[in-house]
Amino acid sequence: MANIMSLKSLRNKTSRNGFDLSSKRNFTAKCGELLPVKTWEVLPGDSWSIDLRAFTRTQPLNTAAFARMREYYDFYFVPYDLLWNKANTVLTQMYDNPQHATGLVPTYDSLTGEMPYVTCEQIANYLGELGPNGPDSYRRNYFGYNRGFLSSKLLEYLGYGNYSAYVDDTTWSVRPLSYNLQLNIFGLLAYQKIYSDFYRESQWEKVSPSCFNVDYMTGINSMNVTGLDSEDFYSDYNMFDLRYCNWQKDLFHGVLPRQQYGDVATVSGVGSVLAGTAPLALNGAIGVSTAANVRSATNATATAGASLKADVEFSILALRQAEFLQKWKEITLSGNKDYKEQIEKHWNVSPGDGFSEMCTYLGGIDSSLDINEVVNNNITGENAADIAGKGTGVSNGRISFNSQGRYGLIMCIYHCLPLIDYTCDITSPIYTKVNAADYAIPEFDRVGMESVPIVGLLNDPKTSTTSIEGIAGYAPRYISYKTDIDTSVGAFKTSLKNWIISFDNQSVKNQFIEGGNPTEERPRGVLFNYTSFKVNPNSVNPLFAVAVNSNVDTDNFLCTSFFDVKVVRNLDTDGLPY
């Protein structure tokens, strides 16, 4: 017989009903932007079914371009406890039972019950710091767009309201909103968490937990997030910044910053090794070159009979240990740095997103944007037939989700990804092989990563201001035999550039060599940083009649989407006791 004093039989008898949360969402977008086009709040026990039907038109195009673009609608679930570790305790109102310490000294404080929040005035003042009167070095992102306008766009798409006026020409003291509301920051944090988990190239871009996590807030005192108008906050990317997706991975946009995770595994000792009777091509076979056949003092072919100093006094066990340490380093580098992926790579088991403290990817829908010609046949006098273009796209799909016992947010992220055509002065790797060892040798196929020389991407006339020496990064051995890139030549590099999404010489210099955030760390000898892989909305300017800028009025894509949403949750339909 159950112990009557345990009281375990006491449970709330909830209703469970279906609710229709369907809605339409019209929005505009630029290519590359990661836009949170729809957000829903999730309760424990929810069962969701979301049917998406979407249609996209483009702004008028100059030509019936041979351009390829794909658009994506991706859905994610972000539990509140990943954003603030005390969220679950507060939501259950167990204020006197916190599970996370706030310091070394024992305390017995109770939580206040507040969630992390900011006020409308704080948001306005922050955006004002990025307006016309703010420090110019902070106002613009790595593409030159105003961060303030992009932040106001993000806030509006998330549902926080319209704050663009505070970036442009007014202040809170001059024209405040009707109500200075307290707004929780979970939407902003969830957006940044999704970016960090699924769109950030973790091998290139360092993680910034302060953008998506407020575990530092104790919950004991006021939960107002202060300091938004401090230079330390607005001078760097933060929870208010709109993010961008990466280019599709290819030979140049898919490289890694180094050959392995950390330093190369080595074995200590002293000795010498003879090169043998045939040339030892260091640049080709074992991959120490900075560019194929680009010879230098550090990249040469050893002559027959030469003596190379090497570390040779070691045990077989030491060699074996170094070999397997290098294997661990190379496997580690091949994936993202989160717990889930590293366990999958090293242990061949999947622990799930939750064990990696990652939000959950629910599914997505993608489709192509088709560009059709529009012909003006009204030919009079000296006028010739005029061919322009229009782009359209259709998306539809369904996702399902069960929240189990977690509070959180479902967020739909939209982005449009242009598929570029390289029109820069590329030198094909077919013709840079001038030594037998430059060609593929099966025995060396698994010796490790090889460098990808930047000269293969761009070899134009040298100037005093531009240097293209160095490497783009590292790729699998003999990568030129295993993949290829899209290119356009002839008039598509000159007079017909508005017919394609061109990645030309200037694009290379702007984005890879001269561009990017100079404060961002770059691996030694590598010209790139993480900004080099971000989709620049300017890349499609030649296609459209209007060039993009920071303002939403220059958005290229006009999207309408209908979310047919059905949710079954533990709530009553009318909320009445009878």
MARKOLMI-843303 format. One record per residue (C-alpha): residue in one letter; chain; x, y, z. Coordinates in pm, 1 decimal. Layout:
! residues N
   rest   kette          x          y          z
      a       A          X          Y          Z
...
***
This chain:
! residues 578
   rest   kette          x          y          z
      m       A        0.0        0.0        0.0
      a       A      130.8      344.0      -92.1
      n       A      240.9      573.6      184.9
      i       A      -30.1      835.3      216.5
      m       A      223.4     1090.9      336.3
      s       A      412.5     1083.7        6.6
      l       A      130.3     1271.4     -171.8
      k       A      266.4     1150.9     -506.7
      s       A      -80.8     1092.8     -641.2
      l       A     -150.1     1465.9     -656.0
      r       A     -134.1     1581.9    -1016.3
      n       A     -307.7     1847.6    -1214.8
      k       A     -557.1     1705.5    -1462.2
      t       A     -483.8     1908.5    -1770.7
      s       A     -699.5     1952.1    -2074.1
      r       A     -544.5     1864.7    -2406.5
      n       A     -673.2     2032.7    -2716.8
      g       A     -568.5     2130.5    -3066.1
      f       A     -517.5     2494.2    -3161.3
      d       A     -477.9     2661.8    -3497.4
      l       A     -186.8     2909.5    -3496.5
      s       A     -177.9     2954.6    -3873.2
      s       A      -68.7     3288.3    -4011.1
      k       A       74.6     3461.0    -4315.2
      r       A      408.5     3640.3    -4316.0
      n       A      518.3     3881.6    -4586.6
      f       A      876.6     4000.4    -4573.0
      t       A     1164.5     4125.5    -4783.0
      a       A     1520.3     3997.8    -4781.2
      k       A     1868.3     4042.7    -4920.3
      c       A     2077.0     3746.4    -5023.7
      g       A     2292.4     3607.5    -4746.0
      e       A     2089.6     3752.8    -4458.6
      l       A     1976.0     3512.0    -4187.4
      l       A     1624.9     3637.7    -4113.0
      p       A     1400.8     3508.6    -3830.3
      v       A     1075.7     3529.1    -4024.2
      k       A      856.7     3354.5    -3765.1
      t       A      882.7     3266.2    -3396.8
      w       A      651.1     3058.7    -3178.2
      e       A      654.9     3000.4    -2803.2
      v       A      670.6     2635.8    -2693.8
      l       A      515.1     2486.4    -2378.7
      p       A      590.0     2147.6    -2217.8
      g       A      395.5     1867.6    -2383.1
      d       A      332.6     2053.6    -2709.4
      s       A      296.2     1859.0    -3031.9
      w       A      352.1     2074.2    -3340.3
      s       A      273.6     2031.0    -3706.4
      i       A      384.3     2310.1    -3941.4
      d       A      302.7     2317.6    -4311.3
      l       A      481.4     2589.6    -4503.5
      r       A      376.6     2727.3    -4841.3
      a       A      590.0     3013.1    -4968.1
      f       A      628.6     3215.8    -5284.2
      t       A      907.5     3456.7    -5375.0
      r       A      943.2     3724.5    -5638.5
      t       A     1254.6     3922.8    -5707.3
      q       A     1291.9     4289.9    -5775.1
      p       A     1329.1     4362.8    -6148.9
      l       A     1644.9     4218.2    -6301.0
      n       A     1853.3     4386.0    -6568.4
      t       A     1875.2     4066.7    -6772.6
      a       A     1736.7     3715.7    -6798.2
      a       A     2040.2     3617.1    -6599.1
      f       A     2207.8     3275.6    -6601.2
      a       A     2210.0     3292.9    -6224.1
      r       A     2133.2     3026.7    -5969.4
      m       A     1993.5     3106.3    -5627.0
      r       A     1845.3     2883.0    -5361.7
      e       A     1627.2     2986.6    -5073.8
      y       A     1595.4     2803.7    -4743.8
      y       A     1338.3     2796.1    -4463.8
      d       A     1488.9     2615.7    -4163.5
      f       A     1317.5     2546.2    -3830.4
      y       A     1490.1     2522.9    -3492.5
      f       A     1385.1     2463.4    -3134.3
      v       A     1575.5     2659.0    -2869.9
      p       A     1503.5     2562.9    -2507.0
      y       A     1514.4     2854.6    -2264.3
      d       A     1757.9     2673.9    -2034.4
      l       A     2027.2     2689.4    -2305.8
      l       A     1996.9     3067.1    -2297.1
      w       A     1979.6     3108.7    -1918.7
      n       A     2055.4     2816.3    -1690.8
      k       A     1804.9     2928.6    -1426.3
      a       A     1511.3     2954.8    -1667.4
      n       A     1352.0     2621.0    -1575.3
      t       A     1371.2     2695.2    -1203.3
      v       A     1208.6     3034.3    -1253.4
      l       A      940.3     2902.7    -1489.4
      t       A      834.2     2639.6    -1235.6
      q       A      847.1     2917.2     -971.5
      m       A     1073.9     2714.9     -745.5
      y       A     1255.8     3033.3     -652.1
      d       A     1401.6     2893.1     -330.3
      n       A     1545.8     2584.9     -505.6
      p       A     1811.6     2716.1     -748.3
      q       A     2049.8     2459.3     -898.3
      h       A     2334.8     2685.9    -1011.2
      a       A     2584.7     2854.3     -781.7
      t       A     2666.3     3222.0     -819.3
      g       A     3003.2     3210.6     -641.1
      l       A     3236.0     3015.0     -415.1
      v       A     3079.5     3126.4      -87.8
      p       A     2764.4     2930.8        4.6
      t       A     2446.6     3135.5      -30.9
      y       A     2081.4     3062.0       34.7
      d       A     1924.8     3339.9     -169.8
      s       A     1599.9     3296.1     -357.4
      l       A     1545.1     3389.8     -720.6
      t       A     1329.0     3693.2     -790.1
      g       A     1113.4     3530.4    -1055.9
      e       A     1221.2     3778.8    -1324.1
      m       A     1350.7     3684.5    -1665.8
      p       A     1642.6     3868.6    -1831.9
      y       A     1501.4     4180.9    -1996.6
      v       A     1579.3     4513.6    -2156.6
      t       A     1360.0     4821.1    -2194.7
      c       A     1254.2     4997.1    -2512.3
      e       A     1458.4     5297.8    -2405.1
      q       A     1772.0     5083.5    -2366.6
      i       A     1726.3     4945.4    -2718.6
      a       A     1676.4     5295.2    -2859.5
      n       A     1988.0     5427.5    -2687.2
      y       A     2194.2     5131.3    -2809.8
      l       A     2086.3     5186.8    -3169.4
      g       A     2161.7     5556.2    -3131.0
      e       A     2524.8     5468.7    -3060.0
      l       A     2537.4     5307.3    -3406.2
      g       A     2363.7     5596.4    -3580.3
      p       A     2510.1     5885.9    -3781.8
      n       A     2673.2     6043.0    -3477.6
      g       A     2833.6     5723.8    -3348.8
      p       A     3196.1     5611.8    -3398.1
      d       A     3232.1     5517.1    -3763.6
      s       A     3454.3     5215.7    -3692.0
      y       A     3169.7     5057.0    -3495.7
      r       A     2879.7     5163.4    -3715.5
      r       A     2955.2     4934.1    -4007.2
      n       A     2990.7     4559.5    -4037.3
      y       A     3248.7     4378.0    -4248.5
      f       A     3045.7     4446.0    -4565.6
      g       A     3016.0     4818.9    -4495.5
      y       A     2647.7     4813.8    -4397.1
      n       A     2524.2     5011.5    -4099.1
      r       A     2490.5     4779.9    -3799.8
      g       A     2219.1     4997.0    -3647.7
      f       A     1978.8     4957.4    -3941.0
      l       A     2052.5     4585.3    -3957.6
      s       A     1981.4     4552.7    -3584.2
      s       A     1652.6     4738.4    -3619.1
      k       A     1561.6     4499.1    -3902.8
      l       A     1641.2     4200.2    -3682.3
      l       A     1434.9     4343.2    -3395.8
      e       A     1134.4     4402.3    -3620.8
      y       A     1149.4     4053.8    -3774.9
      l       A     1170.6     3897.5    -3428.0
      g       A      868.6     4098.4    -3314.5
      y       A     1025.2     4350.0    -3075.1
      g       A      890.9     4650.6    -3267.6
      n       A     1019.4     4918.8    -3502.9
      y       A     1325.7     5111.1    -3381.6
      s       A     1470.9     5233.5    -3712.2
      a       A     1401.2     5598.4    -3625.1
      y       A     1654.4     5582.8    -3341.2
      v       A     1927.0     5485.5    -3586.3
      d       A     1841.2     5760.0    -3829.2
      d       A     1738.5     6094.3    -3691.2
      t       A     1592.1     6089.3    -3344.0
      t       A     1655.9     5995.9    -2981.5
      w       A     1444.2     5849.8    -2705.1
      s       A     1437.6     6182.4    -2520.2
      v       A     1303.8     6359.4    -2831.7
      r       A     1045.1     6101.2    -2941.0
      p       A      991.0     5809.6    -2701.0
      l       A      755.8     5523.0    -2773.6
      s       A      411.9     5529.3    -2614.1
      y       A      519.5     5271.6    -2356.5
      n       A      865.8     5196.1    -2227.6
      l       A      806.3     4821.3    -2208.0
      q       A     1024.2     4561.8    -2040.1
      l       A     1105.7     4300.1    -2305.7
      n       A     1264.6     3963.0    -2239.6
      i       A     1568.7     3894.3    -2456.4
      f       A     1507.0     3525.5    -2527.9
      g       A     1422.0     3595.1    -2893.1
      l       A     1749.8     3778.2    -2952.0
      l       A     1947.3     3514.0    -2764.9
      a       A     1774.7     3228.1    -2949.7
      y       A     1858.2     3382.6    -3288.1
      q       A     2225.3     3417.6    -3194.4
      k       A     2228.7     3065.2    -3050.4
      i       A     2098.6     2923.5    -3379.4
      y       A     2365.3     3115.4    -3568.4
      s       A     2640.0     2993.5    -3338.3
      d       A     2528.4     2629.2    -3354.4
      f       A     2440.6     2589.2    -3723.0
      y       A     2570.9     2875.9    -3937.3
      r       A     2904.3     2960.4    -3777.2
      e       A     3209.2     2786.9    -3921.0
      s       A     3352.0     2684.1    -3586.6
      q       A     3698.6     2606.1    -3728.4
      w       A     3725.2     2965.0    -3852.0
      e       A     3504.6     3176.9    -3628.0
      k       A     3550.4     3178.5    -3252.1
      v       A     3244.9     3125.8    -3036.7
      s       A     3109.3     3424.9    -2844.4
      p       A     2878.8     3290.4    -2569.4
      s       A     2793.6     3639.3    -2444.1
      c       A     2588.2     3682.4    -2764.3
      f       A     2346.0     3402.8    -2675.1
      n       A     2383.8     3319.1    -2307.4
      v       A     2320.1     3513.4    -1984.8
      d       A     2417.7     3250.4    -1728.1
      y       A     2618.0     3525.6    -1558.8
      m       A     2290.5     3678.9    -1436.7
      t       A     2225.0     3546.8    -1087.3
      g       A     1847.1     3589.7    -1083.9
      i       A     1875.8     3718.8     -726.5
      n       A     1874.3     4089.8     -803.4
      s       A     1724.8     4288.1    -1090.3
      m       A     1735.1     4104.3    -1422.2
      n       A     1762.0     4420.3    -1631.0
      v       A     2049.8     4371.2    -1878.0
      t       A     2237.3     4699.5    -1841.9
      g       A     2536.4     4839.4    -2028.3
      l       A     2392.8     4829.3    -2381.1
      d       A     2516.6     5184.2    -2443.7
      s       A     2872.8     5111.9    -2325.7
      e       A     3151.7     5109.3    -2582.1
      d       A     3268.4     4764.9    -2470.1
      f       A     2929.6     4628.1    -2574.9
      y       A     2838.1     4809.5    -2896.1
      s       A     3192.9     4809.6    -3036.3
      d       A     3174.9     4432.6    -3093.4
      y       A     2918.9     4197.3    -3243.5
      n       A     2650.3     4112.9    -2992.6
      m       A     2294.7     3982.0    -2950.7
      f       A     2151.5     4267.1    -3162.6
      d       A     2358.3     4201.5    -3476.5
      l       A     2206.2     4055.8    -3792.5
      r       A     2408.8     3760.5    -3920.3
      y       A     2493.9     3618.5    -4262.2
      c       A     2518.0     3268.6    -4404.3
      n       A     2827.9     3124.1    -4571.3
      w       A     2894.6     3063.1    -4936.4
      q       A     2841.6     2710.9    -5061.6
      k       A     3153.3     2508.3    -4991.0
      d       A     3386.2     2458.4    -5284.7
      l       A     3759.9     2446.3    -5351.7
      f       A     3814.2     2796.7    -5212.2
      h       A     3515.8     2849.0    -4981.4
      g       A     3546.3     2509.8    -4814.3
      v       A     3908.3     2518.6    -4697.9
      l       A     4020.2     2472.6    -4337.7
      p       A     4247.9     2714.1    -4148.6
      r       A     4514.8     2453.9    -4067.5
      q       A     4617.4     2099.2    -4146.3
      q       A     4516.2     1955.6    -3810.9
      y       A     4378.9     2066.2    -3476.0
      g       A     4666.3     2237.0    -3293.1
      d       A     5030.7     2172.4    -3377.6
      v       A     5164.0     1882.7    -3582.5
      a       A     5247.7     1574.4    -3375.7
      t       A     5628.2     1531.0    -3363.9
      v       A     5890.4     1287.4    -3234.0
      s       A     6212.1     1423.8    -3082.6
      g       A     6564.7     1306.8    -3172.0
      v       A     6867.1     1391.9    -3387.4
      g       A     6998.0     1231.1    -3705.0
      s       A     7006.6     1257.4    -4081.5
      v       A     6823.1     1098.8    -4371.7
      l       A     6950.3     1074.8    -4728.2
      a       A     6717.8     1194.0    -4998.6
      g       A     6806.8      902.9    -5221.6
      t       A     6899.6      888.8    -5586.5
      a       A     6589.3     1059.1    -5726.3
      p       A     6460.7     1411.6    -5669.4
      l       A     6255.2     1450.9    -5352.3
      a       A     5975.0     1686.7    -5447.6
      l       A     5875.4     1854.6    -5124.6
      n       A     5615.4     2068.2    -5293.0
      g       A     5415.8     1791.2    -5450.0
      a       A     5437.2     1455.6    -5282.4
      i       A     5436.8     1545.6    -4917.2
      g       A     5266.7     1881.6    -4943.3
      v       A     5475.8     2142.1    -4772.4
      s       A     5430.6     2391.2    -5052.8
      t       A     5254.8     2720.9    -5035.0
      a       A     5163.9     2689.4    -5401.3
      a       A     5224.7     2425.8    -5661.7
      n       A     5545.0     2500.2    -5859.5
      v       A     5582.6     2838.3    -5690.8
      r       A     5942.2     2781.8    -5587.6
      s       A     6114.2     2955.5    -5297.2
      a       A     6392.6     2893.3    -5052.5
      t       A     6151.6     2705.1    -4831.9
      n       A     5978.6     2523.3    -5114.8
      a       A     6231.0     2359.8    -5340.9
      t       A     6307.3     2025.2    -5490.2
      a       A     6593.2     1846.4    -5316.9
      t       A     6858.9     1724.7    -5553.1
      a       A     6970.0     1365.8    -5574.9
      g       A     7196.3     1255.8    -5293.6
      a       A     7128.6     1558.2    -5075.2
      s       A     7127.7     1511.4    -4698.9
      l       A     6827.7     1632.9    -4505.6
      k       A     6844.6     1677.9    -4129.8
      a       A     6563.1     1502.2    -3952.3
      d       A     6466.3     1369.2    -3611.0
      v       A     6532.6      996.1    -3621.0
      e       A     6636.4      881.8    -3273.7
      f       A     6310.2      756.3    -3135.9
      s       A     6145.0      430.4    -3047.3
      i       A     5883.5      261.4    -3261.2
      l       A     5639.2      319.7    -2974.1
      a       A     5709.3      693.7    -2983.6
      l       A     5655.0      697.7    -3359.9
      r       A     5330.5      508.4    -3317.7
      q       A     5211.3      748.6    -3048.0
      a       A     5292.3     1048.5    -3267.2
      e       A     5111.6      888.6    -3561.5
      f       A     4792.4      831.3    -3365.5
      l       A     4810.6     1172.9    -3200.6
      q       A     4823.7     1323.9    -3548.9
      k       A     4525.0     1105.8    -3646.8
      w       A     4330.6     1246.5    -3349.9
      k       A     4422.4     1603.4    -3447.2
      e       A     4313.5     1555.6    -3809.2
      i       A     3983.0     1390.8    -3716.9
      t       A     3913.5     1670.1    -3468.3
      l       A     3970.2     1937.4    -3733.1
      s       A     3731.3     1774.3    -3980.3
      g       A     3415.3     1873.1    -3792.4
      n       A     3256.9     2136.6    -3574.5
      k       A     3385.5     2186.0    -3223.1
      d       A     3064.2     2100.0    -3039.6
      y       A     3043.2     1798.5    -2811.4
      k       A     2793.9     1607.6    -3026.9
      e       A     2998.0     1614.3    -3346.1
      q       A     3328.2     1542.2    -3174.7
      i       A     3179.9     1237.0    -2997.3
      e       A     3034.3     1115.9    -3327.7
      k       A     3371.2     1149.8    -3500.7
      h       A     3586.1      992.4    -3231.9
      w       A     3348.2      738.7    -3073.6
      n       A     3107.9      668.2    -3362.3
      v       A     2799.8      724.0    -3145.6
      s       A     2549.4     1010.3    -3154.1
      p       A     2463.7     1162.2    -2815.2
      g       A     2201.1     1400.1    -2957.8
      d       A     2186.2     1778.7    -2972.2
      g       A     2081.1     1817.5    -2608.5
      f       A     2401.3     1665.7    -2473.8
      s       A     2603.2     1914.8    -2675.2
      e       A     2406.6     2209.6    -2534.6
      m       A     2295.6     2282.6    -2889.8
      c       A     1952.8     2388.1    -3000.9
      t       A     1760.7     2135.8    -3211.2
      y       A     1726.1     2143.8    -3587.6
      l       A     1367.8     2041.8    -3667.9
      g       A     1385.2     2035.4    -4046.0
      g       A     1383.5     2266.0    -4343.0
      i       A     1254.3     2338.5    -4691.8
      d       A     1466.6     2458.5    -4980.8
      s       A     1390.9     2548.3    -5340.1
      s       A     1547.2     2718.8    -5641.6
      l       A     1467.5     3066.1    -5764.3
      d       A     1397.2     3054.1    -6136.4
      i       A     1477.7     3358.0    -6350.4
      n       A     1255.6     3403.1    -6655.8
      e       A     1297.9     3648.5    -6939.4
      v       A     1081.3     3952.1    -6994.1
      v       A     1106.3     4073.0    -7355.4
      n       A     1008.9     4421.8    -7462.3
      n       A      908.5     4390.8    -7829.2
      n       A      804.0     4752.1    -7863.0
      i       A     1071.3     4830.9    -8120.9
      t       A     1047.4     5177.8    -8268.2
      g       A     1306.8     5383.1    -8448.1
      e       A     1656.0     5299.8    -8328.5
      n       A     1538.6     5102.8    -8026.9
      a       A     1631.4     4735.6    -8010.9
      a       A     1455.1     4451.5    -7838.5
      d       A     1510.8     4469.6    -7465.7
      i       A     1549.3     4152.0    -7257.9
      a       A     1507.8     4181.9    -6882.0
      g       A     1420.7     3922.4    -6621.4
      k       A     1211.0     3831.1    -6322.4
      g       A     1274.1     3567.2    -6063.1
      t       A     1022.0     3347.9    -5883.3
      g       A     1041.6     3062.1    -5638.8
      v       A      797.8     2825.3    -5470.6
      s       A      858.9     2638.2    -5144.4
      n       A      644.9     2393.7    -4953.1
      g       A      702.5     2130.9    -4689.0
      r       A      609.3     2006.5    -4344.0
      i       A      780.9     1959.5    -4008.0
      s       A      661.0     1793.4    -3688.6
      f       A      789.8     1837.8    -3337.1
      n       A      716.2     1730.7    -2979.4
      s       A      854.5     1952.2    -2704.6
      q       A      851.9     1678.9    -2439.8
      g       A      886.7     1871.7    -2112.9
      r       A     1074.6     2184.3    -2221.5
      y       A      991.2     2551.3    -2253.8
      g       A     1144.7     2737.2    -2544.0
      l       A     1103.2     2894.6    -2886.1
      i       A     1055.8     2757.3    -3236.5
      m       A     1218.5     2990.0    -3486.2
      c       A     1208.6     2980.3    -3864.8
      i       A     1521.6     3121.3    -4030.9
      y       A     1509.2     3227.3    -4395.4
      h       A     1809.3     3287.3    -4617.6
      c       A     1877.6     3306.4    -4988.1
      l       A     2207.2     3165.3    -5109.3
      p       A     2347.5     3273.9    -5447.3
      l       A     2558.3     3014.2    -5628.1
      i       A     2851.3     3211.2    -5763.2
      d       A     3038.4     3188.0    -6090.8
      y       A     3410.7     3250.9    -6060.4
      t       A     3518.5     3511.1    -6316.2
      c       A     3848.2     3597.1    -6150.3
      d       A     4177.0     3524.6    -6323.2
      i       A     4201.4     3160.1    -6222.3
      t       A     4501.0     2945.4    -6307.6
      s       A     4387.7     2587.8    -6351.7
      p       A     4580.1     2338.8    -6135.8
      i       A     4600.0     2117.2    -6444.6
      y       A     4876.5     2338.1    -6579.2
      t       A     5075.8     2411.5    -6263.1
      k       A     5215.1     2059.7    -6250.2
      v       A     5570.9     2080.1    -6382.3
      n       A     5726.3     1794.6    -6184.7
      a       A     5635.7     1428.2    -6179.8
      a       A     5575.6     1447.4    -5806.9
      d       A     5315.0     1722.3    -5861.4
      y       A     5080.5     1460.2    -6005.4
      a       A     4873.1     1233.3    -5785.1
      i       A     5058.4      941.9    -5629.7
      p       A     4828.0      683.7    -5466.4
      e       A     5074.8      606.9    -5187.3
      f       A     5060.3      970.0    -5073.9
      d       A     4681.3     1006.4    -5097.4
      r       A     4638.5      965.6    -4720.4
      v       A     4943.6     1155.9    -4601.2
      g       A     4735.2     1451.6    -4479.2
      m       A     4596.7     1788.9    -4584.8
      e       A     4752.8     2000.2    -4857.4
      s       A     4759.6     2376.8    -4892.7
      v       A     4538.2     2560.6    -5141.9
      p       A     4740.2     2846.6    -5293.3
      i       A     4567.3     3181.6    -5333.8
      v       A     4748.3     3225.2    -5666.1
      g       A     4523.8     2954.1    -5808.0
      l       A     4225.5     3182.4    -5742.2
      l       A     4379.5     3507.2    -5857.8
      n       A     4687.8     3576.0    -6070.8
      d       A     4632.5     3925.9    -6207.3
      p       A     4887.3     4204.1    -6265.1
      k       A     5074.1     4284.2    -5945.3
      t       A     5032.8     4623.8    -5782.9
      s       A     5217.5     4797.7    -5506.1
      t       A     4911.6     4793.8    -5280.5
      t       A     4789.5     4438.0    -5324.8
      s       A     4973.2     4120.3    -5234.4
      i       A     4835.4     3778.6    -5312.4
      e       A     5111.7     3578.5    -5153.6
      g       A     4999.7     3309.1    -4918.0
      i       A     4742.0     3034.0    -4905.4
      a       A     4363.9     3023.4    -4883.4
      g       A     4367.7     2735.0    -4638.0
      y       A     4394.4     2358.1    -4637.1
      a       A     4196.2     2090.1    -4815.9
      p       A     4210.2     1709.2    -4855.2
      r       A     4511.0     1572.2    -5040.8
      y       A     4492.3     1603.0    -5420.1
      i       A     4179.8     1817.2    -5392.3
      s       A     4208.3     1937.7    -5754.2
      y       A     4138.8     1578.8    -5866.5
      k       A     3830.3     1551.4    -5645.6
      t       A     3621.0     1864.9    -5699.3
      d       A     3571.8     2158.9    -5932.0
      i       A     3425.7     2510.0    -5932.9
      d       A     3176.6     2701.7    -6150.6
      t       A     3344.1     2946.3    -6386.2
      s       A     3243.5     3192.0    -6659.0
      v       A     3474.4     3330.9    -6924.1
      g       A     3462.4     3547.8    -7233.7
      a       A     3219.2     3839.5    -7236.0
      f       A     3068.9     3718.8    -6907.5
      k       A     3382.5     3863.4    -6745.1
      t       A     3329.6     4203.4    -6907.1
      s       A     3022.6     4338.8    -7086.4
      l       A     2785.4     4056.8    -6984.3
      k       A     2874.4     4047.6    -6616.4
      n       A     2514.4     4136.6    -6527.0
      w       A     2403.6     3798.2    -6664.9
      i       A     2571.9     3597.7    -6390.1
      i       A     2654.7     3616.0    -6018.6
      s       A     3013.5     3709.8    -6079.2
      f       A     3296.8     3655.1    -5832.5
      d       A     3566.9     3858.9    -6004.7
      n       A     3917.6     3982.5    -5924.7
      q       A     3789.5     4271.0    -5715.3
      s       A     3560.8     4037.6    -5521.0
      v       A     3863.5     3827.0    -5429.2
      k       A     4059.7     4133.5    -5318.0
      n       A     3769.0     4285.1    -5126.4
      q       A     3662.5     3972.0    -4945.0
      f       A     3977.5     3764.6    -4912.7
      i       A     4276.8     3994.7    -4916.2
      e       A     4182.3     4354.3    -4843.1
      g       A     3844.3     4300.9    -4680.1
      g       A     3717.2     4146.0    -4362.1
      n       A     3754.7     4267.4    -4009.4
      p       A     4123.8     4341.6    -3951.4
      t       A     4082.0     4271.0    -3581.8
      e       A     3981.9     3914.1    -3651.9
      e       A     4262.4     3666.3    -3604.0
      r       A     4387.6     3480.6    -3909.8
      p       A     4588.4     3155.9    -3900.0
      r       A     4956.0     3202.1    -3975.0
      g       A     5020.6     3219.3    -4350.7
      v       A     4648.2     3214.8    -4433.4
      l       A     4493.1     3520.6    -4597.3
      f       A     4135.7     3439.1    -4492.8
      n       A     3934.7     3483.8    -4176.3
      y       A     3574.7     3382.0    -4112.1
      t       A     3435.5     3693.9    -4282.0
      s       A     3585.7     3573.3    -4609.4
      f       A     3323.5     3298.2    -4626.6
      k       A     3016.8     3517.1    -4563.7
      v       A     2771.1     3589.7    -4844.2
      n       A     2795.8     3955.6    -4939.1
      p       A     2458.3     4097.9    -5054.5
      n       A     2652.5     4320.1    -5295.2
      s       A     2740.2     4009.8    -5497.9
      v       A     2407.8     4026.3    -5684.0
      n       A     2410.3     4401.9    -5750.7
      p       A     2492.3     4362.8    -6123.7
      l       A     2176.0     4155.3    -6167.3
      f       A     1930.0     4403.2    -6017.3
      a       A     1822.3     4749.5    -6117.6
      v       A     1875.0     4882.9    -5763.7
      a       A     2197.3     4832.1    -5566.6
      v       A     2157.3     4717.6    -5206.7
      n       A     2250.6     4920.0    -4901.1
      s       A     2172.3     4910.2    -4528.6
      n       A     1808.7     5009.0    -4581.9
      v       A     1524.9     4754.6    -4617.4
      d       A     1393.7     4945.4    -4921.9
      t       A     1673.1     4791.6    -5131.4
      d       A     1590.4     4430.2    -5040.3
      n       A     1606.1     4210.8    -5351.8
      f       A     1352.1     3942.5    -5261.2
      l       A      981.3     3983.9    -5192.3
      c       A      855.8     3682.4    -4999.8
      t       A      512.6     3573.2    -4890.9
      s       A      477.0     3270.1    -4669.6
      f       A      182.8     3093.8    -4511.5
      f       A      247.4     2884.6    -4202.4
      d       A      -31.8     2631.9    -4151.7
      v       A       33.1     2557.5    -3784.7
      k       A     -152.5     2310.2    -3568.9
      v       A      -45.3     2254.0    -3210.4
      v       A     -186.4     2017.6    -2950.9
      r       A     -111.6     2143.5    -2600.2
      n       A     -224.8     2091.6    -2243.3
      l       A     -459.3     2389.3    -2230.5
      d       A     -837.6     2425.6    -2236.1
      t       A    -1013.0     2568.7    -2539.8
      d       A    -1217.3     2836.1    -2357.1
      g       A    -1048.1     2861.9    -2016.2
      l       A    -1373.8     2850.4    -1826.1
      p       A    -1464.6     2615.5    -1537.8
      y       A    -1791.7     2504.9    -1695.1
***
